[in-house]
Amino acid sequence: MLKPAQLYSEQVKEKMINCWYDEYYKYYSGWTGNNLPELPDNCYETHNFVSVDKSNNVIGYVSYHVNWITMSADNFGAISFDKGNLIFAKDLLTVIKNLFHVHNMNRIQWSMIVGNPVYCSYKRFIKKYGGRECAYFRQCAKLSDGKLYDSIGFEILSSEFKG
């Protein structure tokens, strides 16, 4: 179930800190380290959500920047703290549907570091729901292992969304 992340700030902080030194999550920040998400006291420029299970435990986090001029959700980010949990997958799809159907966004944009295990999931998602890979940037990210990585940009326009 989706909830405003601000209501779960302590759980979000704890979950994020637990990911900092886990090799699986090294692709999330796209940088050599991580920081805690800044959860603002408003929802003007960013929207931050958590996915919680039936016991009210945070199982995932979703955030994005809202550009009200271009009606675009930029820097869309999602992280699952419970890999493979279908509740989080459904909540993530709800966030995306709401962006187009409730907030009337024109575009969603996100990127990922090449090598990230979620790449196949992103490919399946854009094939099923619309969108495309729109950019490839070489050696633009340095991760905690000290290596340079390429990045792939994705986007979905409201006219392409099949949801």
PyMOL CGO cylinders between C-alpha atoms (Angstrom):
from pymol import cmd
from pymol.cgo import CYLINDER

trace = [
    CYLINDER, 0.00, 0.00, 0.00, 1.32, 3.46, -0.89, 0.3, 1, 1, 1, 1, 1, 1,
    CYLINDER, 1.32, 3.46, -0.89, 1.85, 6.05, 1.82, 0.3, 1, 1, 1, 1, 1, 1,
    CYLINDER, 1.85, 6.05, 1.82, 3.62, 9.43, 1.96, 0.3, 1, 1, 1, 1, 1, 1,
    CYLINDER, 3.62, 9.43, 1.96, 7.26, 8.75, 2.81, 0.3, 1, 1, 1, 1, 1, 1,
    CYLINDER, 7.26, 8.75, 2.81, 7.30, 11.59, 5.34, 0.3, 1, 1, 1, 1, 1, 1,
    CYLINDER, 7.30, 11.59, 5.34, 5.09, 9.50, 7.64, 0.3, 1, 1, 1, 1, 1, 1,
    CYLINDER, 5.09, 9.50, 7.64, 7.75, 6.76, 7.65, 0.3, 1, 1, 1, 1, 1, 1,
    CYLINDER, 7.75, 6.76, 7.65, 10.92, 8.85, 7.66, 0.3, 1, 1, 1, 1, 1, 1,
    CYLINDER, 10.92, 8.85, 7.66, 12.68, 6.83, 10.37, 0.3, 1, 1, 1, 1, 1, 1,
    CYLINDER, 12.68, 6.83, 10.37, 11.96, 3.51, 8.64, 0.3, 1, 1, 1, 1, 1, 1,
    CYLINDER, 11.96, 3.51, 8.64, 13.12, 4.97, 5.30, 0.3, 1, 1, 1, 1, 1, 1,
    CYLINDER, 13.12, 4.97, 5.30, 16.36, 6.20, 6.86, 0.3, 1, 1, 1, 1, 1, 1,
    CYLINDER, 16.36, 6.20, 6.86, 17.04, 2.84, 8.50, 0.3, 1, 1, 1, 1, 1, 1,
    CYLINDER, 17.04, 2.84, 8.50, 16.31, 0.90, 5.29, 0.3, 1, 1, 1, 1, 1, 1,
    CYLINDER, 16.31, 0.90, 5.29, 18.50, 3.21, 3.20, 0.3, 1, 1, 1, 1, 1, 1,
    CYLINDER, 18.50, 3.21, 3.20, 21.42, 3.00, 5.63, 0.3, 1, 1, 1, 1, 1, 1,
    CYLINDER, 21.42, 3.00, 5.63, 21.17, -0.79, 5.56, 0.3, 1, 1, 1, 1, 1, 1,
    CYLINDER, 21.17, -0.79, 5.56, 21.62, -0.64, 1.76, 0.3, 1, 1, 1, 1, 1, 1,
    CYLINDER, 21.62, -0.64, 1.76, 24.72, 1.54, 1.82, 0.3, 1, 1, 1, 1, 1, 1,
    CYLINDER, 24.72, 1.54, 1.82, 27.24, -1.30, 2.01, 0.3, 1, 1, 1, 1, 1, 1,
    CYLINDER, 27.24, -1.30, 2.01, 25.24, -3.98, 0.21, 0.3, 1, 1, 1, 1, 1, 1,
    CYLINDER, 25.24, -3.98, 0.21, 26.80, -4.72, -3.19, 0.3, 1, 1, 1, 1, 1, 1,
    CYLINDER, 26.80, -4.72, -3.19, 23.35, -5.31, -4.72, 0.3, 1, 1, 1, 1, 1, 1,
    CYLINDER, 23.35, -5.31, -4.72, 22.35, -1.68, -4.13, 0.3, 1, 1, 1, 1, 1, 1,
    CYLINDER, 22.35, -1.68, -4.13, 25.54, -0.03, -5.40, 0.3, 1, 1, 1, 1, 1, 1,
    CYLINDER, 25.54, -0.03, -5.40, 23.71, 1.04, -8.60, 0.3, 1, 1, 1, 1, 1, 1,
    CYLINDER, 23.71, 1.04, -8.60, 20.94, 2.97, -6.83, 0.3, 1, 1, 1, 1, 1, 1,
    CYLINDER, 20.94, 2.97, -6.83, 22.68, 6.30, -6.22, 0.3, 1, 1, 1, 1, 1, 1,
    CYLINDER, 22.68, 6.30, -6.22, 24.86, 6.33, -9.33, 0.3, 1, 1, 1, 1, 1, 1,
    CYLINDER, 24.86, 6.33, -9.33, 27.74, 7.64, -7.27, 0.3, 1, 1, 1, 1, 1, 1,
    CYLINDER, 27.74, 7.64, -7.27, 30.58, 6.48, -5.01, 0.3, 1, 1, 1, 1, 1, 1,
    CYLINDER, 30.58, 6.48, -5.01, 28.41, 6.76, -1.92, 0.3, 1, 1, 1, 1, 1, 1,
    CYLINDER, 28.41, 6.76, -1.92, 24.90, 7.34, -0.73, 0.3, 1, 1, 1, 1, 1, 1,
    CYLINDER, 24.90, 7.34, -0.73, 23.03, 9.83, 1.35, 0.3, 1, 1, 1, 1, 1, 1,
    CYLINDER, 23.03, 9.83, 1.35, 19.70, 9.78, 3.08, 0.3, 1, 1, 1, 1, 1, 1,
    CYLINDER, 19.70, 9.78, 3.08, 16.79, 11.07, 1.04, 0.3, 1, 1, 1, 1, 1, 1,
    CYLINDER, 16.79, 11.07, 1.04, 15.69, 14.56, 1.94, 0.3, 1, 1, 1, 1, 1, 1,
    CYLINDER, 15.69, 14.56, 1.94, 12.02, 14.30, 2.73, 0.3, 1, 1, 1, 1, 1, 1,
    CYLINDER, 12.02, 14.30, 2.73, 10.62, 17.82, 2.41, 0.3, 1, 1, 1, 1, 1, 1,
    CYLINDER, 10.62, 17.82, 2.41, 7.76, 19.21, 4.44, 0.3, 1, 1, 1, 1, 1, 1,
    CYLINDER, 7.76, 19.21, 4.44, 5.75, 19.78, 1.26, 0.3, 1, 1, 1, 1, 1, 1,
    CYLINDER, 5.75, 19.78, 1.26, 4.99, 18.13, -2.09, 0.3, 1, 1, 1, 1, 1, 1,
    CYLINDER, 4.99, 18.13, -2.09, 5.60, 21.04, -4.45, 0.3, 1, 1, 1, 1, 1, 1,
    CYLINDER, 5.60, 21.04, -4.45, 8.76, 19.93, -6.24, 0.3, 1, 1, 1, 1, 1, 1,
    CYLINDER, 8.76, 19.93, -6.24, 9.23, 16.33, -5.17, 0.3, 1, 1, 1, 1, 1, 1,
    CYLINDER, 9.23, 16.33, -5.17, 6.88, 13.50, -4.38, 0.3, 1, 1, 1, 1, 1, 1,
    CYLINDER, 6.88, 13.50, -4.38, 8.09, 10.78, -2.03, 0.3, 1, 1, 1, 1, 1, 1,
    CYLINDER, 8.09, 10.78, -2.03, 6.24, 7.56, -1.30, 0.3, 1, 1, 1, 1, 1, 1,
    CYLINDER, 6.24, 7.56, -1.30, 6.80, 4.33, 0.54, 0.3, 1, 1, 1, 1, 1, 1,
    CYLINDER, 6.80, 4.33, 0.54, 5.29, 0.97, -0.17, 0.3, 1, 1, 1, 1, 1, 1,
    CYLINDER, 5.29, 0.97, -0.17, 4.26, -0.79, 3.02, 0.3, 1, 1, 1, 1, 1, 1,
    CYLINDER, 4.26, -0.79, 3.02, 3.17, -4.35, 3.67, 0.3, 1, 1, 1, 1, 1, 1,
    CYLINDER, 3.17, -4.35, 3.67, 0.18, -5.47, 5.75, 0.3, 1, 1, 1, 1, 1, 1,
    CYLINDER, 0.18, -5.47, 5.75, 2.21, -5.07, 8.95, 0.3, 1, 1, 1, 1, 1, 1,
    CYLINDER, 2.21, -5.07, 8.95, 3.02, -1.45, 8.05, 0.3, 1, 1, 1, 1, 1, 1,
    CYLINDER, 3.02, -1.45, 8.05, 6.68, -2.23, 7.32, 0.3, 1, 1, 1, 1, 1, 1,
    CYLINDER, 6.68, -2.23, 7.32, 8.39, -0.22, 4.58, 0.3, 1, 1, 1, 1, 1, 1,
    CYLINDER, 8.39, -0.22, 4.58, 9.27, -2.51, 1.67, 0.3, 1, 1, 1, 1, 1, 1,
    CYLINDER, 9.27, -2.51, 1.67, 10.11, 0.12, -0.96, 0.3, 1, 1, 1, 1, 1, 1,
    CYLINDER, 10.11, 0.12, -0.96, 10.66, 3.79, -1.67, 0.3, 1, 1, 1, 1, 1, 1,
    CYLINDER, 10.66, 3.79, -1.67, 9.71, 5.88, -4.72, 0.3, 1, 1, 1, 1, 1, 1,
    CYLINDER, 9.71, 5.88, -4.72, 10.57, 9.50, -5.43, 0.3, 1, 1, 1, 1, 1, 1,
    CYLINDER, 10.57, 9.50, -5.43, 10.63, 11.93, -8.31, 0.3, 1, 1, 1, 1, 1, 1,
    CYLINDER, 10.63, 11.93, -8.31, 11.04, 15.61, -9.06, 0.3, 1, 1, 1, 1, 1, 1,
    CYLINDER, 11.04, 15.61, -9.06, 8.01, 17.39, -10.51, 0.3, 1, 1, 1, 1, 1, 1,
    CYLINDER, 8.01, 17.39, -10.51, 8.57, 19.93, -13.26, 0.3, 1, 1, 1, 1, 1, 1,
    CYLINDER, 8.57, 19.93, -13.26, 5.21, 21.70, -13.42, 0.3, 1, 1, 1, 1, 1, 1,
    CYLINDER, 5.21, 21.70, -13.42, 6.25, 23.73, -16.49, 0.3, 1, 1, 1, 1, 1, 1,
    CYLINDER, 6.25, 23.73, -16.49, 6.91, 20.72, -18.73, 0.3, 1, 1, 1, 1, 1, 1,
    CYLINDER, 6.91, 20.72, -18.73, 4.53, 18.47, -16.77, 0.3, 1, 1, 1, 1, 1, 1,
    CYLINDER, 4.53, 18.47, -16.77, 7.35, 15.99, -16.34, 0.3, 1, 1, 1, 1, 1, 1,
    CYLINDER, 7.35, 15.99, -16.34, 8.37, 13.63, -13.54, 0.3, 1, 1, 1, 1, 1, 1,
    CYLINDER, 8.37, 13.63, -13.54, 12.17, 13.71, -13.69, 0.3, 1, 1, 1, 1, 1, 1,
    CYLINDER, 12.17, 13.71, -13.69, 14.77, 11.80, -11.72, 0.3, 1, 1, 1, 1, 1, 1,
    CYLINDER, 14.77, 11.80, -11.72, 12.22, 9.08, -11.07, 0.3, 1, 1, 1, 1, 1, 1,
    CYLINDER, 12.22, 9.08, -11.07, 13.73, 6.64, -8.61, 0.3, 1, 1, 1, 1, 1, 1,
    CYLINDER, 13.73, 6.64, -8.61, 12.54, 3.44, -6.98, 0.3, 1, 1, 1, 1, 1, 1,
    CYLINDER, 12.54, 3.44, -6.98, 14.23, 1.06, -4.59, 0.3, 1, 1, 1, 1, 1, 1,
    CYLINDER, 14.23, 1.06, -4.59, 12.85, -2.19, -3.23, 0.3, 1, 1, 1, 1, 1, 1,
    CYLINDER, 12.85, -2.19, -3.23, 13.99, -3.23, 0.24, 0.3, 1, 1, 1, 1, 1, 1,
    CYLINDER, 13.99, -3.23, 0.24, 12.27, -6.60, -0.20, 0.3, 1, 1, 1, 1, 1, 1,
    CYLINDER, 12.27, -6.60, -0.20, 13.47, -7.93, -3.56, 0.3, 1, 1, 1, 1, 1, 1,
    CYLINDER, 13.47, -7.93, -3.56, 10.77, -9.58, -5.65, 0.3, 1, 1, 1, 1, 1, 1,
    CYLINDER, 10.77, -9.58, -5.65, 7.88, -8.39, -3.49, 0.3, 1, 1, 1, 1, 1, 1,
    CYLINDER, 7.88, -8.39, -3.49, 4.78, -8.06, -5.69, 0.3, 1, 1, 1, 1, 1, 1,
    CYLINDER, 4.78, -8.06, -5.69, 3.20, -5.48, -3.38, 0.3, 1, 1, 1, 1, 1, 1,
    CYLINDER, 3.20, -5.48, -3.38, 6.03, -3.09, -4.20, 0.3, 1, 1, 1, 1, 1, 1,
    CYLINDER, 6.03, -3.09, -4.20, 5.76, -3.83, -7.92, 0.3, 1, 1, 1, 1, 1, 1,
    CYLINDER, 5.76, -3.83, -7.92, 2.03, -3.07, -7.85, 0.3, 1, 1, 1, 1, 1, 1,
    CYLINDER, 2.03, -3.07, -7.85, 2.57, 0.10, -5.83, 0.3, 1, 1, 1, 1, 1, 1,
    CYLINDER, 2.57, 0.10, -5.83, 5.23, 1.26, -8.26, 0.3, 1, 1, 1, 1, 1, 1,
    CYLINDER, 5.23, 1.26, -8.26, 2.83, 0.77, -11.17, 0.3, 1, 1, 1, 1, 1, 1,
    CYLINDER, 2.83, 0.77, -11.17, 0.17, 2.71, -9.23, 0.3, 1, 1, 1, 1, 1, 1,
    CYLINDER, 0.17, 2.71, -9.23, 2.58, 5.64, -8.83, 0.3, 1, 1, 1, 1, 1, 1,
    CYLINDER, 2.58, 5.64, -8.83, 3.25, 5.66, -12.56, 0.3, 1, 1, 1, 1, 1, 1,
    CYLINDER, 3.25, 5.66, -12.56, -0.44, 5.39, -13.47, 0.3, 1, 1, 1, 1, 1, 1,
    CYLINDER, -0.44, 5.39, -13.47, -1.23, 8.23, -11.06, 0.3, 1, 1, 1, 1, 1, 1,
    CYLINDER, -1.23, 8.23, -11.06, 1.39, 10.43, -12.67, 0.3, 1, 1, 1, 1, 1, 1,
    CYLINDER, 1.39, 10.43, -12.67, -0.40, 10.15, -16.01, 0.3, 1, 1, 1, 1, 1, 1,
    CYLINDER, -0.40, 10.15, -16.01, -4.04, 9.78, -14.95, 0.3, 1, 1, 1, 1, 1, 1,
    CYLINDER, -4.04, 9.78, -14.95, -4.27, 11.85, -11.76, 0.3, 1, 1, 1, 1, 1, 1,
    CYLINDER, -4.27, 11.85, -11.76, -1.50, 14.47, -12.09, 0.3, 1, 1, 1, 1, 1, 1,
    CYLINDER, -1.50, 14.47, -12.09, -1.75, 14.63, -15.90, 0.3, 1, 1, 1, 1, 1, 1,
    CYLINDER, -1.75, 14.63, -15.90, 2.01, 14.48, -16.37, 0.3, 1, 1, 1, 1, 1, 1,
    CYLINDER, 2.01, 14.48, -16.37, 3.27, 14.50, -19.94, 0.3, 1, 1, 1, 1, 1, 1,
    CYLINDER, 3.27, 14.50, -19.94, 6.49, 12.57, -19.34, 0.3, 1, 1, 1, 1, 1, 1,
    CYLINDER, 6.49, 12.57, -19.34, 8.38, 10.35, -16.91, 0.3, 1, 1, 1, 1, 1, 1,
    CYLINDER, 8.38, 10.35, -16.91, 12.17, 10.18, -17.11, 0.3, 1, 1, 1, 1, 1, 1,
    CYLINDER, 12.17, 10.18, -17.11, 14.69, 8.00, -15.29, 0.3, 1, 1, 1, 1, 1, 1,
    CYLINDER, 14.69, 8.00, -15.29, 18.11, 6.53, -15.83, 0.3, 1, 1, 1, 1, 1, 1,
    CYLINDER, 18.11, 6.53, -15.83, 20.04, 3.52, -14.66, 0.3, 1, 1, 1, 1, 1, 1,
    CYLINDER, 20.04, 3.52, -14.66, 23.64, 2.48, -14.48, 0.3, 1, 1, 1, 1, 1, 1,
    CYLINDER, 23.64, 2.48, -14.48, 24.66, -0.22, -16.96, 0.3, 1, 1, 1, 1, 1, 1,
    CYLINDER, 24.66, -0.22, -16.96, 25.14, -3.47, -15.08, 0.3, 1, 1, 1, 1, 1, 1,
    CYLINDER, 25.14, -3.47, -15.08, 22.20, -2.88, -12.76, 0.3, 1, 1, 1, 1, 1, 1,
    CYLINDER, 22.20, -2.88, -12.76, 20.31, -6.17, -12.34, 0.3, 1, 1, 1, 1, 1, 1,
    CYLINDER, 20.31, -6.17, -12.34, 16.97, -4.37, -12.89, 0.3, 1, 1, 1, 1, 1, 1,
    CYLINDER, 16.97, -4.37, -12.89, 17.77, -3.63, -16.54, 0.3, 1, 1, 1, 1, 1, 1,
    CYLINDER, 17.77, -3.63, -16.54, 15.75, -6.59, -17.83, 0.3, 1, 1, 1, 1, 1, 1,
    CYLINDER, 15.75, -6.59, -17.83, 12.80, -5.51, -15.70, 0.3, 1, 1, 1, 1, 1, 1,
    CYLINDER, 12.80, -5.51, -15.70, 12.95, -2.00, -17.18, 0.3, 1, 1, 1, 1, 1, 1,
    CYLINDER, 12.95, -2.00, -17.18, 13.07, -3.42, -20.70, 0.3, 1, 1, 1, 1, 1, 1,
    CYLINDER, 13.07, -3.42, -20.70, 10.02, -5.60, -20.02, 0.3, 1, 1, 1, 1, 1, 1,
    CYLINDER, 10.02, -5.60, -20.02, 8.21, -2.68, -18.43, 0.3, 1, 1, 1, 1, 1, 1,
    CYLINDER, 8.21, -2.68, -18.43, 8.64, -0.28, -21.35, 0.3, 1, 1, 1, 1, 1, 1,
    CYLINDER, 8.64, -0.28, -21.35, 7.75, -3.02, -23.80, 0.3, 1, 1, 1, 1, 1, 1,
    CYLINDER, 7.75, -3.02, -23.80, 4.51, -3.73, -21.94, 0.3, 1, 1, 1, 1, 1, 1,
    CYLINDER, 4.51, -3.73, -21.94, 3.51, -0.19, -20.88, 0.3, 1, 1, 1, 1, 1, 1,
    CYLINDER, 3.51, -0.19, -20.88, 5.16, 2.01, -23.51, 0.3, 1, 1, 1, 1, 1, 1,
    CYLINDER, 5.16, 2.01, -23.51, 8.23, 4.18, -23.49, 0.3, 1, 1, 1, 1, 1, 1,
    CYLINDER, 8.23, 4.18, -23.49, 11.73, 3.75, -24.79, 0.3, 1, 1, 1, 1, 1, 1,
    CYLINDER, 11.73, 3.75, -24.79, 15.41, 3.91, -24.10, 0.3, 1, 1, 1, 1, 1, 1,
    CYLINDER, 15.41, 3.91, -24.10, 16.25, 7.44, -25.17, 0.3, 1, 1, 1, 1, 1, 1,
    CYLINDER, 16.25, 7.44, -25.17, 19.88, 8.01, -24.23, 0.3, 1, 1, 1, 1, 1, 1,
    CYLINDER, 19.88, 8.01, -24.23, 23.18, 6.28, -23.63, 0.3, 1, 1, 1, 1, 1, 1,
    CYLINDER, 23.18, 6.28, -23.63, 25.91, 8.09, -21.72, 0.3, 1, 1, 1, 1, 1, 1,
    CYLINDER, 25.91, 8.09, -21.72, 29.39, 6.63, -21.54, 0.3, 1, 1, 1, 1, 1, 1,
    CYLINDER, 29.39, 6.63, -21.54, 31.54, 6.61, -18.40, 0.3, 1, 1, 1, 1, 1, 1,
    CYLINDER, 31.54, 6.61, -18.40, 29.32, 9.10, -16.58, 0.3, 1, 1, 1, 1, 1, 1,
    CYLINDER, 29.32, 9.10, -16.58, 29.07, 7.46, -13.16, 0.3, 1, 1, 1, 1, 1, 1,
    CYLINDER, 29.07, 7.46, -13.16, 31.66, 6.30, -10.68, 0.3, 1, 1, 1, 1, 1, 1,
    CYLINDER, 31.66, 6.30, -10.68, 30.37, 3.77, -8.17, 0.3, 1, 1, 1, 1, 1, 1,
    CYLINDER, 30.37, 3.77, -8.17, 31.67, 2.57, -4.82, 0.3, 1, 1, 1, 1, 1, 1,
    CYLINDER, 31.67, 2.57, -4.82, 33.96, 0.02, -6.51, 0.3, 1, 1, 1, 1, 1, 1,
    CYLINDER, 33.96, 0.02, -6.51, 35.91, 2.93, -8.06, 0.3, 1, 1, 1, 1, 1, 1,
    CYLINDER, 35.91, 2.93, -8.06, 35.01, 1.98, -11.65, 0.3, 1, 1, 1, 1, 1, 1,
    CYLINDER, 35.01, 1.98, -11.65, 33.40, 4.22, -14.26, 0.3, 1, 1, 1, 1, 1, 1,
    CYLINDER, 33.40, 4.22, -14.26, 30.03, 3.07, -15.62, 0.3, 1, 1, 1, 1, 1, 1,
    CYLINDER, 30.03, 3.07, -15.62, 27.78, 3.95, -18.51, 0.3, 1, 1, 1, 1, 1, 1,
    CYLINDER, 27.78, 3.95, -18.51, 24.18, 5.08, -18.00, 0.3, 1, 1, 1, 1, 1, 1,
    CYLINDER, 24.18, 5.08, -18.00, 20.97, 4.51, -19.97, 0.3, 1, 1, 1, 1, 1, 1,
    CYLINDER, 20.97, 4.51, -19.97, 18.11, 7.00, -20.02, 0.3, 1, 1, 1, 1, 1, 1,
    CYLINDER, 18.11, 7.00, -20.02, 14.46, 5.93, -20.26, 0.3, 1, 1, 1, 1, 1, 1,
    CYLINDER, 14.46, 5.93, -20.26, 11.29, 7.91, -20.83, 0.3, 1, 1, 1, 1, 1, 1,
    CYLINDER, 11.29, 7.91, -20.83, 7.57, 7.41, -21.21, 0.3, 1, 1, 1, 1, 1, 1,
    CYLINDER, 7.57, 7.41, -21.21, 5.33, 10.03, -22.76, 0.3, 1, 1, 1, 1, 1, 1,
    CYLINDER, 5.33, 10.03, -22.76, 1.67, 10.10, -21.77, 0.3, 1, 1, 1, 1, 1, 1,
    CYLINDER, 1.67, 10.10, -21.77, 0.74, 9.49, -25.41, 0.3, 1, 1, 1, 1, 1, 1,
    CYLINDER, 0.74, 9.49, -25.41, 2.79, 6.26, -25.34, 0.3, 1, 1, 1, 1, 1, 1,
    CYLINDER, 2.79, 6.26, -25.34, 1.67, 4.97, -21.96, 0.3, 1, 1, 1, 1, 1, 1,
    CYLINDER, 1.67, 4.97, -21.96, -0.38, 1.78, -22.17, 0.3, 1, 1, 1, 1, 1, 1,
    CYLINDER, -0.38, 1.78, -22.17, -1.75, 1.74, -18.67, 0.3, 1, 1, 1, 1, 1, 1,
]
cmd.load_cgo(trace, "trace")
